[in-house]
């Protein structure tokens, strides 16, 4: 898939664990894990907004287009 999810990179930069992010954005660990591993097929704008607020970043810091 040409869209790469860099959630783990941003979490590492902010020194935030999956558990901590899960609590801040009110998502289950399993849903965040699916997103983090790139297995998610979609993300809601509300979820993306909550993640960006929690990590103090922009959507482009999390989602990246890579040509195949």
Secondary structure as UniProt FT lines:
FT   STRAND          3..5
FT   HELIX           7..13
FT   TURN            14..15
FT   HELIX           18..25
FT   HELIX           29..36
FT   TURN            37..38
FT   HELIX           45..55
FT   HELIX           59..62
FT   STRAND          63..65
//
